[in-house]
Amino acid sequence: MYGVILAGGSGTRFWPISREQNPKQLQNIVGTGTMIQNTVQRLLPLIPIDKLRIGTHKQQATETIRQLESFGFLPNHLLAEPYSRNTALIIGLMAKIISADDPDSVMAVFPSDHVVTNTEKFIKVIQKAETMAKKGYLVALGIPPTRPETGFGYIKQGSKTKEDENVFQVEHFVEKPDLNKAKEYLKSRTYFWNCGVFVWKTSVILKELQQHAENIYSQLESLKHCLQKSGKKLDHIELDEKGSKIFSALPNLSIDFAVMEKSSKVVFIPADIGWNDVGSWNALDEVSEKDQAGNIIKGNVLVHDCNDSIVYGQDRLVATLGLKNTVIVDTQDALLVCAKDRSQDIKKLVEELNKKGCSEVKVPATVKKPWGSYTVLDSGSNFLLKRIEVLPGESLSLQSHKHRSEHWTIAKGSAKVELNEDTFHLEVNDSIIIPLDAKHRLGNPGSEVLIIFEIQFGNLLDENDIFRHEDLYGRR
């Protein structure tokens, strides 16, 4: 069985931890690892790492690969999508790729940012789903509802299948209901949450796409021929210019709407596996450890006389007094304070911030790069101060700037600096000035993370003021 992890979401309800360029699945929100690391860890007893495939947006490709290096994940098993096009298109393309290598393959599809607390039951359910998939069914997992949830789609239970009395036909799918309907569904005990986990043979899902979403299916072969290696240091798969144009023109459809709601081959398995989509801050109540007063605390935080609140901090001290049912999330560049029962509305807040052009919605304070990261510490009309971390063995592009000079000071590790025709090796407390228009590159030849502080001076201090002459990661 092959596993396909869909990792292209933005996770706006987890702002300000989750940003467009560093979304929820790449964050450590629950458990010891990031959401996508926890997902891979959960799948390894079922699916070997060489049979895992990941689809994500091109902006997250490099960081996703870095986070999965310790599992032995192969970079060329990640497909970087040029645009967000929901799930039907990426699932169809993944099925086309896998079936070309293994025509009789079974493919399981998983979200990258959900929590499952009962791993043992989860494994048994997926194994049963694989058995049913081999019989030609499209298998969905249905989660027994615990509350009248209006934010999920539902599956209506039909009759038992002849193959297994614990696997059921799907009478119909239901889109997100209003509260009264959700209460009826909870009471009936015949409606289940659709958690977005599916198992099927690649040949079957491709035939169903051909029947029910021919406009997508008809382009899959062309897209497959447009796949290419990225040519970057972490060499994943991407679409060439022709493929990107085809991809962008195709419908923005979920696999539920494109196929599952229309196919006669759909069955579902009730799955009481401790599932939670962790869709908002208040969802942490169900999956996180709490103190005696019901608070969830992370980071450098002091709470006094607070109850049933969520307080997420980082290095800076956050002290709270007399709060109840409140969410506080403190990051380097943004602070969120809201009533816990309003945390679903953070998405609306993010939309408003987007309209105002606030960069804090898209870009985190610490920006991940293929070579490491940088954090803006201070800025003024003609200066900008950064903390830059370069991973061992990595280097920035060979570049120059038209509008700024730079002053670097080494704080940790050792640096190799190319400056025009010269090369310098710098250690802790060494400094160097990079003049305007000078061709330069910063590298880390050592075995520990290199940390430098960079002060930029100029009349335009912008990430767009970079002309790349050479780059290991294929950037322009």
N, C-alpha and C positions, 0 to 999 in steps of 0.2 A: 504494500500500500504506500502511495505517495501522499505527502502532506503539503498543502498550499496555505501559507499564512498571508492573510490580507492585512497590510500594514501601511495603508495610505491615509488614515484618518487624521483629523486636525485636533480633536479633543478640546474644543473651545470651552466646554463647561468646566474644565480644570485649569482655566486661566486663573492666576498668572504663572503657575508652574508650567503648564502646557502652552506652547506658542506655535504658530504656523510653521516656523523653521525648526522647532524642536518639540514635537507633539507628544501627547500622552503616552503612546506606546514606547517611547524612548526614555520615559521618566521612571524613577523609583518611587512609586506611589504606595504600593502594597507589597509586603514581603521583602526579601533580601536583594532581589535584582530588579532590573527595569521590567516593565510589563511584557515586552517582547522576549526578554531573556527568560522570564518565568513561563511564558507560553512554550518556548522551545524545550525547556527543562521538563515540562509536563508531557510533551509529546515523545520524548526520546525512548521511553519504554515501549512505545507502539511503533514508531517510525524511525529508522536510522537516519542520522544526520545527512547522509548522502542522498536521501530521498526526500528531503525537505526543500521546498521552493518558496520564495518570498516575492510578493508583488508590493511595491511601494512607490511613492512619488520620487522623482529624480532628486529633489532637494534633500531627502532623507536617506538616500542610498548608501553613501559612504559611512555615516554614523551607524546605520543599521548593521552593516558588515562588521564594523569595528566592535560593536557590542556583542556580536556572535562569534568572534574569532576564537574565544576560549572553548567553544563547543566543536570546533573544527568545521564550521559552516563554510561551504565553498562559495566564494564571491560570484562565480559565474552561474550560480543557482538563484541569483537575485535579478529580477526584471524591474528596471526603473521605468515607471510610466511618465510620459512627457506631460500629461494633463490628468486631472481628476475626472474619471468617467464612471464612477460608481462600481458595482461589482460584476455585472454580467459580462462586460468586455474583457476584463482581466482574467476572470474564471474561464471564459471561452478560449482565450489565447493560451493560458497555462495548460488547459486540457489538450489543445492542439499540439503543443510542444511535447508534453509527456506521452501522448498517444503515438507520436511519431517514433519515439524510442521504444515504447512498450504498448502495443495496440490493445492488449488485454488488461491494461492497468486499472486499478482502483485508486480514486483520488478523493482525499478528505480535505475539506475546506474549513479553516478556522480563523476567527478574528484574532488580532494580535494583542488586544488590550482588555481582555476579560479575566475574571478570577474564577477558579474552580477549586473548592476546598476539599472535595472528596475525590482524590485522584484515582483511588482504586476502583470506585464505581464508574468514573469517567472512562477508564481503560476498558472495562467490561462492556460499557455501552457502545464505544467506538468499534470494538471487536464484533459485537452483534450487528452493528450497522454495516460493517464490511461484508459480513455474511449475506445480508439482505441485498447489498449493492451488487454482489456477484450474481444474484438472481435477476438482475435487470431493473431494480428499483432505484429511484432517487430518494435517499433517506435524509430526513431532517431530525434534529433533536428538539424535543418539546420539554420545557421546564415547567413543573407544577407551580402555578402562581401562589405567592404568599400574601399578596395585597392587590387591591384594585388599581393596577398600574396603567396609566394612560400613555406612557412613553414607549411601549413595546407593541409589536405586532403579535397576533395570536394565531394559534392553530386549533381548529375545531376537530375534535376526535370523532372518527367514523368507526366502522366495524373492524373487528380483528382480522388480521391477514391469515390466510390458510397455512402459511409457513411457520408462524410464531404467534401465539396468543397474546404476547406482550408487545407486539408491533401492530400498529393500527393504520388503516387507511386515513387519509386526510379528507374530511368532508369539505372544508374550505379554509382559506386563509382570511384573516381579518386585519385590516390596517389599524393603526393606533386608534382606539375607541375613546369616546367621552367617558366621564367618570361613572355615570349611571350604567352604561354598558359594561364597563370594566367590573363594576360590582356584581352585575348579573353573571358575568363569566366566572368570577371567583366562586360564587355560590353554586354554580352548575356543576363544577368539577369535571367538565368535559372540554374546557378550553385550556390551552397551554401556551406559555410564552415561546415565541420563535427566537432562538438565541443566535441564529446565524451560523450554526455548525451543520455542514452537509457532507454526505458521503455518497459516491456514485462511481460507476465505471466511466472512464473518459469517453469511451465510444457511445455510451448512452446519453450523457449530457450533451455531447456534440450533435447527436441526432435530434434531441429535444430542442436545442438552440436552432437547428435548421428548420424545424417544424414551427416553432413559436416566435423566433426572433431572427428571421432569415436575413434581415438587413445587417445584423451583427455577424451571423455565421458566414455570410457570403464573403466577408473581408478577412476572415481569420487566416486563410492560406496565404493571402497577400502579405498580411502583417508578419506571419512567420518567416517569410522570405526577406523581410526588411529588418530582421533582428541582426545585431552586430555586437561585437565586443566593444566596450566603452573605450578601450585603449588607455585607461587610467591605471594608476598603481594598484588599486583594488578593483580588478577588472571584471565588472559585472556586465549584464546584458542590457542593451537599450535598443530603441528603434532608430533607424537612420532617418534622414530628412523626409523621404517619401513616406515611410511608415508613420512618422509623427503627424503628417498631414492627414493620412487616412484615419489614424486614431482620433484626432481632434474632431473629425467630422461625424463620428459615429455617435449613436444615441447614449445619453446619460441614464442608464437603466440599472436597477438592482436585479440580481438573479431571481429574487422572489417575484418581481413583476414580470420579468422577461419570460421565465420558465415555470417556476414552482406553482404559481397561482393558476396556470393553464394546463399543466401536464396531468395525464391520467396515471402516471407511474409513481406518484409521490406517496410515500408512507412516512410515519414518524414513530420515534421511540420515546416514551416518557423517560426523562432523565433527571432524577433527583440527585444531583451531583454537587450541590453547594455552589451553584453558578451565580455570578453577579457581573453585570456588564460595567460596573463602576462608572456609571455615566455622569455622575456629579459628585461634589464634595460630600453631600449628606449620605451617599451610598457607602462611604467608609464606615458608617455605623455598623454595617453587617459583616465587614471583613477585617476590621482592624482591632488591635488590642486597646483597651480603655483603662484609665485609672479608676479608683474607687468612686469617683464622682461622675463617671461616664464620659470623661474627656479623652480625646485622641490627640496626642502630643508628639511632635517631631521637631528636632533641631534644638537650638539654644533658647529654650522656652521656660519661663516660670509662670505657673498659674496659681492664683490664690482665690479661694472662695468662688470657683467657677464650676458650672455644671453642664454636662451634655454638650460641650463645645469642641470644635476642631481648631487647633492652633498649630500651623506649620511654619517653622522658622528655618533660617539657615545659620550663618555664623553670627550675625548680629543678634543681640539679646532682644527677645520679645517678652514683655511682662504684662500679664492680664489680671484684672481684679473685678470680681463681682459679675462675671458674664454668665449668660445662660442661653443655650441653643444658638450659638454664634459661630461663624466661620471666620478665622483670621489666617491669611496666607501672606507671608512676608518674603519678598525676593529682593534682589539687589536694586532693582529699578522700578518696582511696582508693589503696592500694598492693596490687598483685597480685604474688606470687612463687610460681612453680610449676615442676615438672618439665615440660619441653617435651612429653614423651610423654603427659602427663596433661591437656594443654590442652583436649581434647574434654570433659573432666569439669567444666569451669568452669560449664557450664549447671547441674550439680547444686549447685555452690557458690552460684550465684545463687538457686536455689530455696530453699536453706537460709537465705540472707540475707533472702529475701522472707518466710519464715515468722517470722523474728525481727523483722520490721517495719523493717528497715534502709532508710532513705530513699536511701542511696547506690546502691541497685539501680535506682530509678526516676528520680531527679532528678540531673543532673550538677551539678558544682560551679558551672559557668557555665551559667545557665539562659537559653535562647533565648526571646525574646519577639517579637511582631510589630514592635515599635518598636526592638529592639536586644537587649540582654542585661543580666543582673546576676550578680555573683559575691559570695557571702558570704565575707568575709575574717576575721571574728572575731565572737564572741557571748558573752554572759554571762546572768545571771539577769534583768537588766532592760535590756540593751542589745544591739544587733546592728549590725555595720558591713558596709556593702555598697559595692562598686564598680559603678557603673551606666554603661552605654554606650548612648547614644541616637543612632540613625542620622540622617544629614542629612534634614531635612524631616519627621521623624517626631515623634510626641508620645505620652506616656502618656495614660491615661484621665483625665477629670475625676473626682476621687475624694476620699474622706474616710475617716478611721480613728476608731474608737471607743475604741481601747485604746493608742494610741501617738502620740507627737509625733515629728517628724523634723528633722534639721539637715543641710542640704545645703551642700557646698563645691565650687565649680567648679575642676576640675583641667586641663581642656583644652576649647577651643571656647567657644561662647557659648550661653546658655540663655535661654529665655523662660519665665517662671514666672507662672502665674495663681494668685492667692491671695485667696480670697473675691471681693471686687469689684475688686481691684487687679491690675495687671500690672507685672512687673519684668523688666528685661533685665540679665542678669548676665554678667560676664566672668571670666577666670581669676583665682582667689584671692578672688572674692566669695563671700559666704555668705548663707544665709537660713534662718530657723526656720519650720517648718510646725507650728502648734499642733494639739493634740488637737481633732478634729471639724472642722477647717478644710477647706473645699472648695478643692482645689488641682489643678494640672496642670503637668507639666514637658514642655517642648518644645525641639526643636533647630531654630532658624531658619537655621542656618549651612550651610556647604558641607563641613565636616569633622565627624568623629565627636565628639559631646559626651561628655566623661567627668566624672562627678561622684562624690564620696564622700558616702554617706548614713549618718548615725548615727541609729538608731531608739532611742527610750527609751519604756518602758512595761511593763505587767504581762502583756501578751499580744502577742508579736512573731511574728505568723503571717501567711502570705499570704492566709489567709481573712478577715483583718481589713481588707478593702477593700470599700467601697461605691462602685460606679461610677455616676456621674450621667450621664456621656456617654462614648462610646468609638467611635473610628474603626473598630475591628475587630469590632464587634458583640458584644463580651463583656459579661457581666452580673456 
